[in-house]
Amino acid sequence: MPPDCFRHEALGVVFQVRDKRLSVLLCQRAEPPFEGAWMLPGGLLLADERLGASAGRHLAAKADIPEIAHLEQLETRSDPVRDPRERVLATAYLALVTPGARARLPADTAWHPVDELPPCAFDHRSIIGSARERLRAKLSYTNIGFALAPETFTISQLRDTYAAALGHPVSATNLQRILTRRGVIEPTSDVTRPAASGGRPATLYRFASRELVVTNPFAAFRPRGTAGALTV
């Protein structure tokens, strides 16, 4: 390859809330460089291929995910030394998966909580951090929570989903108030089954739309007690 030409790869940052923790899908490298470290699923862009199609192709080859609820381009990394072997540009995509989508994974691929990442190859830890910041921001001003939540849910379950993605505690009461006021969620006619210990059944909610919608472009969810915070 001529010295002024570079390889280009597409990477997927796949998030799913698992056991009330935001987790990312990673593959373990079997060869140098970074042998034994973990990396984002992805691979080289083909000459006749679009970046989004390349990211989807590599994800499908690595993990049998029944459905990706949301996919968007995140960023392009162009540090000349991000790969010690040669110059490789990387375009990363943010992918969100609902709890009901259970991927069938090969032995070298696993989910890892984003707060407890293993040693990562290349600049992938930094890319995961960028993806989480994008998700946090979009949870504030869009309805993107639909891509992490089940089709129907209680307010307590939705609170746990938002808390996992935001990385801080969330008030169920404030979350319900804000998302209802914006028209993001709506009650269904269904309720949960009564628990064996008794108690009132909880109303089941759903997202009004399961397509991305900007609901308040100036909103920002922050932990309670932060100056000027829109607390949830």
Backbone as CSV, one residue per row, in Angstrom:
resi,resn,N_x,N_y,N_z,CA_x,CA_y,CA_z,C_x,C_y,C_z
1,MET,0.848,-1.191,0.000,0.000,0.000,0.000,0.885,1.243,0.000
2,PRO,0.607,2.237,-0.869,1.411,3.461,-0.890,1.425,4.123,0.476
3,PRO,2.514,4.812,0.819,2.641,5.402,2.152,1.605,6.471,2.453
4,ASP,1.008,7.079,1.423,0.015,8.125,1.668,-1.414,7.581,1.671
5,CYS,-1.573,6.256,1.680,-2.888,5.640,1.755,-3.034,4.934,3.105
6,PHE,-4.222,4.981,3.674,-4.445,4.414,4.991,-5.596,3.418,4.961
7,ARG,-5.490,2.443,5.824,-6.620,1.556,6.046,-7.657,2.281,6.908
8,HIS,-8.905,1.850,6.768,-10.002,2.446,7.530,-10.843,1.312,8.079
9,GLU,-11.136,1.362,9.394,-11.935,0.310,10.000,-13.200,0.881,10.615
10,ALA,-14.203,0.031,10.730,-15.460,0.398,11.389,-15.574,-0.398,12.682
11,LEU,-15.916,0.290,13.772,-16.025,-0.337,15.086,-17.430,-0.140,15.630
12,GLY,-17.886,-1.086,16.429,-19.199,-0.985,17.053,-19.091,-0.936,18.563
13,VAL,-19.634,0.135,19.171,-19.735,0.215,20.636,-21.172,-0.182,20.981
14,VAL,-21.348,-1.430,21.388,-22.683,-1.969,21.626,-22.963,-1.943,23.128
15,PHE,-23.996,-1.196,23.521,-24.387,-1.079,24.929,-25.688,-1.833,25.181
16,GLN,-25.758,-2.448,26.346,-26.990,-3.064,26.832,-26.994,-2.953,28.355
17,VAL,-28.154,-2.676,28.943,-28.273,-2.680,30.403,-28.525,-4.114,30.846
18,ARG,-27.585,-4.638,31.645,-27.647,-6.019,32.110,-27.478,-6.027,33.632
19,ASP,-28.435,-6.611,34.321,-28.389,-6.648,35.795,-28.185,-5.256,36.368
20,LYS,-28.914,-4.281,35.815,-28.911,-2.886,36.278,-27.560,-2.206,36.093
21,ARG,-26.745,-2.697,35.160,-25.454,-2.076,34.863,-25.311,-1.910,33.349
22,LEU,-24.800,-0.758,32.943,-24.543,-0.550,31.527,-23.318,-1.367,31.130
23,SER,-23.486,-2.224,30.120,-22.408,-3.120,29.693,-22.112,-2.925,28.216
24,VAL,-20.872,-3.244,27.832,-20.419,-3.101,26.456,-19.904,-4.440,25.950
25,LEU,-20.118,-4.699,24.676,-19.697,-5.953,24.063,-18.240,-5.852,23.607
26,LEU,-17.396,-6.780,24.066,-15.975,-6.768,23.729,-15.511,-8.145,23.286
27,CYS,-14.469,-8.158,22.452,-13.848,-9.394,21.963,-12.400,-9.433,22.452
28,GLN,-11.926,-10.607,22.774,-10.551,-10.753,23.258,-9.613,-11.063,22.101
29,ARG,-8.503,-10.303,22.030,-7.539,-10.498,20.961,-6.702,-11.746,21.225
30,ALA,-6.428,-12.489,20.152,-5.660,-13.729,20.273,-4.245,-13.586,19.741
31,GLU,-3.908,-12.379,19.235,-2.584,-12.195,18.641,-2.085,-10.785,18.895
32,PRO,-0.769,-10.565,18.751,-0.219,-9.219,18.942,-0.709,-8.281,17.834
33,PRO,-0.693,-6.975,18.051,-0.377,-6.327,19.341,-1.550,-6.433,20.310
34,PHE,-1.286,-6.231,21.574,-2.296,-6.274,22.635,-2.900,-7.670,22.792
35,GLU,-2.071,-8.686,22.627,-2.578,-10.047,22.774,-3.190,-10.238,24.164
36,GLY,-4.397,-10.807,24.209,-5.097,-11.045,25.456,-5.950,-9.882,25.930
37,ALA,-5.750,-8.700,25.342,-6.566,-7.544,25.715,-7.915,-7.621,25.001
38,TRP,-8.828,-6.746,25.413,-10.179,-6.757,24.864,-10.374,-5.566,23.926
39,MET,-11.182,-5.774,22.899,-11.375,-4.751,21.884,-12.829,-4.719,21.426
40,LEU,-13.188,-3.620,20.800,-14.518,-3.482,20.230,-14.648,-4.341,18.975
41,PRO,-15.811,-4.934,18.732,-16.000,-5.682,17.489,-15.939,-4.748,16.293
42,GLY,-15.302,-5.189,15.242,-15.173,-4.369,14.041,-14.163,-4.962,13.094
43,GLY,-13.857,-4.209,12.057,-12.908,-4.692,11.062,-12.752,-3.692,9.941
44,LEU,-11.964,-4.060,8.950,-11.609,-3.133,7.876,-12.779,-2.854,6.933
45,LEU,-12.822,-1.630,6.464,-13.804,-1.188,5.488,-13.400,-1.685,4.101
46,LEU,-14.349,-2.304,3.391,-14.071,-2.765,2.032,-14.166,-1.602,1.048
47,ALA,-13.526,-1.758,-0.103,-13.447,-0.670,-1.081,-14.821,-0.249,-1.591
48,ASP,-15.768,-1.163,-1.667,-17.086,-0.858,-2.219,-18.157,-0.783,-1.137
49,GLU,-17.770,-0.475,0.098,-18.670,-0.585,1.229,-18.838,0.752,1.944
50,ARG,-20.051,1.032,2.388,-20.300,2.193,3.235,-19.923,1.863,4.673
51,LEU,-19.587,2.897,5.460,-19.132,2.673,6.827,-20.201,1.998,7.683
52,GLY,-21.454,2.471,7.589,-22.514,1.873,8.384,-22.726,0.410,8.044
53,ALA,-22.674,0.096,6.750,-22.827,-1.289,6.331,-21.666,-2.136,6.825
54,SER,-20.465,-1.558,6.846,-19.294,-2.286,7.327,-19.426,-2.582,8.816
55,ALA,-19.852,-1.591,9.602,-20.035,-1.816,11.033,-21.063,-2.908,11.289
56,GLY,-22.169,-2.865,10.547,-23.196,-3.890,10.699,-22.706,-5.265,10.308
57,ARG,-21.917,-5.329,9.249,-21.399,-6.616,8.794,-20.475,-7.238,9.833
58,HIS,-19.583,-6.431,10.395,-18.647,-6.965,11.387,-19.358,-7.368,12.679
59,LEU,-20.374,-6.599,13.069,-21.136,-6.975,14.261,-21.867,-8.300,14.038
60,ALA,-22.455,-8.449,12.861,-23.179,-9.689,12.570,-22.241,-10.881,12.534
61,ALA,-21.012,-10.664,12.067,-20.052,-11.766,11.998,-19.554,-12.174,13.376
62,LYS,-19.543,-11.234,14.320,-18.982,-11.504,15.639,-20.031,-11.899,16.656
63,ALA,-21.233,-11.358,16.547,-22.269,-11.635,17.544,-23.624,-11.730,16.865
64,ASP,-24.367,-12.749,17.207,-25.715,-12.933,16.668,-26.681,-12.168,17.560
65,ILE,-26.826,-10.857,17.279,-27.718,-9.999,18.054,-29.059,-9.951,17.344
66,PRO,-30.146,-10.375,18.001,-31.443,-10.433,17.310,-31.878,-9.102,16.707
67,GLU,-31.650,-7.997,17.438,-32.078,-6.690,16.932,-31.301,-5.579,17.612
68,ILE,-30.788,-4.656,16.824,-30.167,-3.444,17.354,-31.222,-2.349,17.310
69,ALA,-31.576,-1.822,18.479,-32.676,-0.863,18.565,-32.294,0.518,18.042
70,HIS,-31.004,0.857,18.118,-30.558,2.166,17.641,-29.103,2.074,17.223
71,LEU,-28.764,2.692,16.081,-27.389,2.708,15.572,-27.105,4.091,15.006
72,GLU,-26.000,4.707,15.442,-25.618,5.996,14.901,-24.103,6.126,14.890
73,GLN,-23.598,6.938,13.953,-22.158,7.167,13.884,-21.725,8.005,15.072
74,LEU,-20.645,7.585,15.705,-20.154,8.243,16.917,-19.030,9.219,16.612
75,GLU,-17.914,8.728,16.088,-16.756,9.579,15.842,-15.742,8.835,14.992
76,THR,-14.774,9.591,14.462,-13.661,9.005,13.719,-12.360,9.328,14.439
77,ARG,-11.547,8.313,14.671,-10.242,8.474,15.300,-9.156,8.424,14.224
78,SER,-8.229,9.399,14.262,-7.224,9.501,13.207,-5.805,9.679,13.738
79,ASP,-5.572,9.386,15.012,-4.220,9.478,15.558,-3.285,8.583,14.737
80,PRO,-2.202,9.119,14.175,-1.328,8.313,13.322,-0.735,7.096,14.015
81,VAL,-0.646,7.091,15.353,-0.012,5.971,16.048,-1.018,5.179,16.895
82,ARG,-2.308,5.293,16.591,-3.297,4.553,17.375,-3.150,3.039,17.190
83,ASP,-2.621,2.630,16.039,-2.279,1.231,15.796,-0.763,1.177,15.600
84,PRO,-0.028,0.432,16.442,1.434,0.435,16.358,1.985,-0.205,15.093
85,ARG,1.168,-0.906,14.338,1.664,-1.600,13.146,1.702,-0.692,11.921
86,GLU,0.674,0.108,11.756,0.551,0.992,10.597,-0.542,2.005,10.888
87,ARG,-0.668,3.009,10.043,-1.718,3.985,10.266,-3.070,3.398,9.851
88,VAL,-4.033,3.443,10.786,-5.380,2.945,10.539,-6.379,3.939,11.116
89,LEU,-7.238,4.481,10.267,-8.325,5.323,10.743,-9.458,4.428,11.242
90,ALA,-10.198,4.911,12.227,-11.309,4.127,12.764,-12.531,5.012,12.933
91,THR,-13.659,4.570,12.402,-14.940,5.231,12.627,-15.784,4.322,13.511
92,ALA,-16.208,4.866,14.654,-16.958,4.080,15.630,-18.444,4.398,15.537
93,TYR,-19.257,3.384,15.774,-20.712,3.519,15.801,-21.229,3.149,17.180
94,LEU,-22.219,3.897,17.645,-22.904,3.590,18.898,-24.118,2.738,18.570
95,ALA,-24.208,1.576,19.207,-25.336,0.665,19.004,-25.959,0.352,20.351
96,LEU,-27.292,0.410,20.422,-28.014,0.149,21.660,-28.921,-1.057,21.479
97,VAL,-28.958,-1.900,22.516,-29.694,-3.159,22.458,-30.626,-3.223,23.659
98,THR,-31.882,-3.610,23.443,-32.847,-3.724,24.531,-32.565,-4.972,25.363
99,PRO,-33.074,-5.028,26.596,-32.784,-6.174,27.470,-33.245,-7.520,26.905
100,GLY,-34.315,-7.509,26.112,-34.829,-8.770,25.593,-34.018,-9.365,24.462
101,ALA,-33.091,-8.596,23.895,-32.266,-9.094,22.784,-31.070,-9.843,23.357
102,ARG,-31.124,-11.144,23.332,-30.061,-11.978,23.896,-29.166,-12.498,22.778
103,ALA,-27.975,-11.952,22.706,-27.041,-12.313,21.642,-26.399,-13.666,21.924
104,ARG,-26.173,-14.426,20.864,-25.397,-15.660,20.963,-23.952,-15.316,20.619
105,LEU,-23.062,-15.514,21.593,-21.692,-15.023,21.476,-20.692,-16.171,21.395
106,PRO,-19.632,-16.015,20.606,-18.543,-16.997,20.614,-17.753,-16.904,21.911
107,ALA,-16.873,-17.854,22.116,-16.158,-17.960,23.394,-15.272,-16.761,23.681
108,ASP,-14.789,-16.063,22.648,-13.870,-14.935,22.863,-14.584,-13.595,22.952
109,THR,-15.906,-13.609,23.098,-16.695,-12.376,23.123,-17.594,-12.383,24.352
110,ALA,-17.673,-11.225,25.050,-18.450,-11.173,26.290,-18.871,-9.739,26.583
111,TRP,-19.899,-9.612,27.437,-20.344,-8.318,27.936,-19.519,-7.928,29.158
112,HIS,-19.152,-6.652,29.230,-18.379,-6.148,30.371,-19.022,-4.855,30.873
113,PRO,-19.238,-4.711,32.193,-19.734,-3.436,32.724,-18.777,-2.299,32.369
114,VAL,-19.317,-1.182,31.924,-18.447,-0.082,31.496,-17.679,0.522,32.664
115,ASP,-18.157,0.301,33.884,-17.441,0.811,35.054,-16.333,-0.119,35.526
116,GLU,-16.233,-1.294,34.925,-15.190,-2.255,35.294,-14.600,-2.880,34.030
117,LEU,-14.067,-2.046,33.160,-13.532,-2.539,31.898,-12.230,-3.307,32.118
118,PRO,-12.016,-4.387,31.368,-10.739,-5.087,31.414,-9.692,-4.301,30.623
119,PRO,-8.425,-4.718,30.617,-7.433,-4.056,29.762,-7.897,-4.053,28.305
120,CYS,-7.870,-2.884,27.680,-8.399,-2.734,26.321,-7.277,-2.466,25.325
121,ALA,-7.477,-2.935,24.102,-6.503,-2.756,23.025,-6.696,-1.390,22.353
122,PHE,-5.612,-0.927,21.728,-5.624,0.308,20.942,-6.205,1.457,21.785
123,ASP,-7.093,2.262,21.194,-7.712,3.382,21.907,-9.163,3.077,22.256
124,HIS,-9.479,1.789,22.388,-10.879,1.401,22.511,-11.500,1.800,23.844
125,ARG,-10.710,1.859,24.915,-11.266,2.331,26.189,-11.739,3.777,26.058
126,SER,-10.948,4.594,25.390,-11.322,5.985,25.188,-12.568,6.106,24.314
127,ILE,-12.692,5.261,23.300,-13.866,5.288,22.423,-15.113,4.901,23.206
128,ILE,-14.993,3.912,24.081,-16.125,3.512,24.930,-16.548,4.685,25.805
129,GLY,-15.568,5.422,26.343,-15.890,6.599,27.142,-16.643,7.648,26.338
130,SER,-16.237,7.865,25.108,-16.929,8.823,24.244,-18.357,8.375,23.964
131,ALA,-18.525,7.061,23.763,-19.864,6.531,23.491,-20.772,6.709,24.696
132,ARG,-20.238,6.499,25.890,-21.076,6.678,27.077,-21.464,8.140,27.257
133,GLU,-20.553,9.058,26.987,-20.886,10.475,27.096,-21.953,10.864,26.079
134,ARG,-21.882,10.301,24.870,-22.921,10.564,23.871,-24.273,10.055,24.371
135,LEU,-24.278,8.854,24.926,-25.521,8.289,25.439,-26.081,9.132,26.575
136,ARG,-25.229,9.530,27.510,-25.690,10.370,28.619,-26.337,11.654,28.103
137,ALA,-25.703,12.280,27.143,-26.242,13.534,26.601,-27.588,13.298,25.931
138,LYS,-27.690,12.250,25.152,-28.937,12.008,24.409,-30.079,11.567,25.313
139,LEU,-29.763,10.940,26.437,-30.820,10.617,27.391,-31.463,11.882,27.938
140,SER,-30.724,12.992,27.953,-31.241,14.249,28.477,-32.195,14.930,27.512
141,TYR,-31.877,14.906,26.214,-32.656,15.737,25.293,-33.397,14.968,24.210
142,THR,-33.346,13.625,24.249,-34.115,12.813,23.303,-34.847,11.699,24.065
143,ASN,-35.543,10.872,23.327,-36.238,9.717,23.893,-35.445,8.429,23.729
144,ILE,-34.112,8.528,23.617,-33.282,7.385,23.269,-33.356,6.247,24.289
145,GLY,-33.944,6.509,25.453,-34.120,5.444,26.428,-34.896,4.256,25.891
146,PHE,-35.709,4.475,24.836,-36.473,3.368,24.262,-35.567,2.244,23.767
147,ALA,-34.332,2.584,23.391,-33.424,1.589,22.832,-32.725,0.762,23.896
148,LEU,-32.914,1.117,25.166,-32.319,0.371,26.271,-33.365,-0.298,27.155
149,ALA,-34.627,0.074,26.981,-35.698,-0.407,27.851,-36.519,-1.477,27.146
150,PRO,-37.193,-2.343,27.921,-38.118,-3.300,27.308,-39.324,-2.581,26.717
151,GLU,-40.171,-3.304,26.009,-41.312,-2.678,25.339,-42.262,-2.044,26.341
152,THR,-42.531,-2.726,27.446,-43.315,-2.144,28.542,-42.513,-2.294,29.834
153,PHE,-42.769,-1.401,30.781,-41.931,-1.349,31.980,-42.660,-0.582,33.071
154,THR,-42.257,-0.822,34.300,-42.714,0.015,35.414,-41.791,1.220,35.514
155,ILE,-42.225,2.235,36.244,-41.379,3.411,36.437,-40.113,3.028,37.194
156,SER,-40.212,2.098,38.125,-39.015,1.659,38.852,-38.016,0.996,37.913
157,GLN,-38.515,0.187,36.986,-37.619,-0.449,36.021,-36.976,0.589,35.108
158,LEU,-37.737,1.590,34.695,-37.173,2.633,33.836,-36.138,3.447,34.597
159,ARG,-36.415,3.721,35.876,-35.422,4.420,36.706,-34.109,3.655,36.745
160,ASP,-34.169,2.336,36.923,-32.945,1.539,36.972,-32.188,1.604,35.645
161,THR,-32.928,1.629,34.537,-32.292,1.724,33.215,-31.573,3.060,33.060
162,TYR,-32.246,4.149,33.408,-31.628,5.477,33.289,-30.450,5.615,34.247
163,ALA,-30.572,5.092,35.457,-29.474,5.183,36.417,-28.243,4.445,35.912
164,ALA,-28.452,3.271,35.313,-27.331,2.500,34.778,-26.636,3.258,33.648
165,ALA,-27.416,3.851,32.761,-26.840,4.542,31.611,-26.205,5.871,31.990
166,LEU,-26.826,6.597,32.922,-26.301,7.897,33.328,-25.127,7.773,34.288
167,GLY,-25.124,6.696,35.072,-24.029,6.496,36.009,-24.221,7.196,37.333
168,HIS,-25.454,7.569,37.656,-25.741,8.166,38.960,-27.180,7.851,39.344
169,PRO,-27.514,7.942,40.655,-28.881,7.632,41.092,-29.913,8.536,40.422
170,VAL,-31.111,7.990,40.247,-32.189,8.705,39.577,-33.443,8.634,40.438
171,SER,-34.165,9.728,40.552,-35.435,9.760,41.256,-36.538,9.260,40.337
172,ALA,-37.215,8.195,40.741,-38.299,7.644,39.922,-39.418,8.663,39.740
173,THR,-39.728,9.413,40.798,-40.807,10.403,40.725,-40.482,11.507,39.728
174,ASN,-39.269,12.045,39.807,-38.874,13.109,38.879,-38.774,12.599,37.450
175,LEU,-38.254,11.389,37.297,-38.138,10.820,35.954,-39.516,10.684,35.316
176,GLN,-40.462,10.132,36.050,-41.821,9.991,35.534,-42.422,11.341,35.175
177,ARG,-42.237,12.318,36.044,-42.810,13.649,35.805,-42.237,14.289,34.552
178,ILE,-40.922,14.242,34.414,-40.269,14.908,33.278,-40.596,14.208,31.964
179,LEU,-40.494,12.892,31.938,-40.727,12.174,30.683,-42.200,12.181,30.284
180,THR,-43.103,12.198,31.267,-44.532,12.305,30.946,-44.844,13.685,30.400
181,ARG,-44.296,14.723,31.029,-44.531,16.097,30.584,-44.043,16.317,29.154
182,ARG,-42.942,15.677,28.806,-42.400,15.822,27.447,-43.096,14.916,26.430
183,GLY,-43.965,14.035,26.899,-44.638,13.113,25.985,-43.770,11.955,25.552
184,VAL,-42.712,11.668,26.333,-41.785,10.582,25.979,-42.382,9.222,26.326
185,ILE,-43.025,9.124,27.508,-43.625,7.860,27.926,-45.119,8.057,28.157
186,GLU,-45.849,6.951,28.114,-47.285,6.994,28.339,-47.713,5.713,29.036
187,PRO,-48.748,5.780,29.886,-49.205,4.567,30.570,-49.952,3.652,29.612
188,THR,-49.857,2.368,29.865,-50.668,1.399,29.141,-51.852,1.016,30.025
189,SER,-52.705,0.157,29.513,-53.846,-0.316,30.309,-53.472,-1.522,31.154
190,ASP,-52.213,-1.936,31.100,-51.774,-3.132,31.814,-51.097,-2.764,33.131
191,VAL,-51.105,-3.730,34.046,-50.413,-3.579,35.326,-49.616,-4.851,35.579
192,THR,-48.670,-4.750,36.511,-47.896,-5.927,36.887,-48.761,-6.886,37.682
193,ARG,-48.375,-8.127,37.707,-49.072,-9.111,38.523,-48.787,-8.835,39.998
194,PRO,-49.777,-9.019,40.863,-49.534,-8.797,42.296,-48.438,-9.723,42.815
195,ALA,-47.553,-9.180,43.649,-46.496,-9.984,44.238,-47.074,-10.899,45.304
196,ALA,-46.365,-11.983,45.587,-46.829,-12.939,46.592,-46.955,-12.279,47.957
197,SER,-46.140,-11.248,48.200,-46.154,-10.553,49.486,-47.253,-9.508,49.566
198,GLY,-48.029,-9.355,48.496,-49.089,-8.359,48.479,-48.619,-7.051,47.877
199,GLY,-49.392,-5.995,48.072,-49.043,-4.705,47.502,-49.821,-4.440,46.230
200,ARG,-49.923,-3.174,45.880,-50.689,-2.785,44.700,-49.918,-3.100,43.424
201,PRO,-50.616,-3.581,42.395,-49.942,-3.778,41.097,-49.469,-2.429,40.550
202,ALA,-48.343,-2.444,39.861,-47.786,-1.212,39.292,-48.228,-1.057,37.841
203,THR,-48.491,0.183,37.451,-48.849,0.473,36.065,-47.660,0.227,35.146
204,LEU,-47.937,-0.354,33.998,-46.906,-0.543,32.982,-46.952,0.623,31.997
205,TYR,-45.778,1.136,31.667,-45.633,2.244,30.726,-44.944,1.758,29.450
206,ARG,-44.966,2.619,28.443,-44.235,2.373,27.201,-43.758,3.708,26.655
207,PHE,-42.790,3.666,25.749,-42.358,4.882,25.073,-43.382,5.237,23.998
208,ALA,-43.719,6.518,23.909,-44.701,6.964,22.922,-44.215,6.712,21.500
209,SER,-42.901,6.773,21.295,-42.303,6.472,19.994,-41.048,5.650,20.212
210,ARG,-40.831,4.682,19.349,-39.606,3.889,19.418,-38.684,4.242,18.241
211,GLU,-38.796,5.479,17.829,-37.857,6.082,16.884,-37.297,7.340,17.544
212,LEU,-36.059,7.686,17.219,-35.391,8.790,17.908,-36.079,10.119,17.638
213,VAL,-36.390,10.826,18.733,-37.044,12.133,18.666,-36.345,13.071,19.650
214,VAL,-36.035,14.290,19.216,-35.509,15.318,20.130,-36.692,15.887,20.907
215,THR,-36.636,15.814,22.231,-37.759,16.241,23.064,-37.505,17.564,23.763
216,ASN,-36.251,17.871,24.073,-35.898,19.153,24.702,-34.417,19.403,24.434
217,PRO,-34.086,20.188,23.412,-32.684,20.338,23.007,-31.798,21.004,24.047
218,PHE,-32.375,21.639,25.066,-31.573,22.363,26.057,-31.504,21.647,27.406
219,ALA,-32.082,20.447,27.499,-32.127,19.742,28.779,-30.815,19.034,29.056
220,ALA,-30.544,18.831,30.349,-29.361,18.075,30.765,-29.656,17.411,32.093
221,PHE,-29.668,16.082,32.099,-29.858,15.349,33.341,-28.531,15.298,34.092
222,ARG,-28.538,15.741,35.351,-27.336,15.721,36.183,-27.703,15.169,37.550
223,PRO,-26.722,14.702,38.313,-27.026,14.203,39.656,-27.681,15.270,40.516
224,ARG,-28.571,14.850,41.396,-29.200,15.783,42.312,-28.128,16.485,43.154
225,GLY,-28.321,17.766,43.369,-27.368,18.534,44.142,-26.390,19.301,43.279
226,THR,-26.353,19.003,41.944,-25.481,19.747,41.039,-26.104,21.107,40.747
227,ALA,-25.323,22.155,40.783,-25.839,23.501,40.558,-26.481,23.600,39.183
228,GLY,-27.703,24.089,39.126,-28.388,24.285,37.860,-28.853,22.997,37.227
229,ALA,-28.886,21.901,37.987,-29.201,20.617,37.397,-30.689,20.463,37.137
230,LEU,-31.004,19.771,36.054,-32.350,19.263,35.832,-32.340,17.857,36.407
231,THR,-32.770,17.705,37.639,-32.603,16.439,38.332,-33.683,15.456,37.948
232,VAL,-33.299,14.175,37.897,-34.253,13.107,37.670,-33.993,12.012,38.679
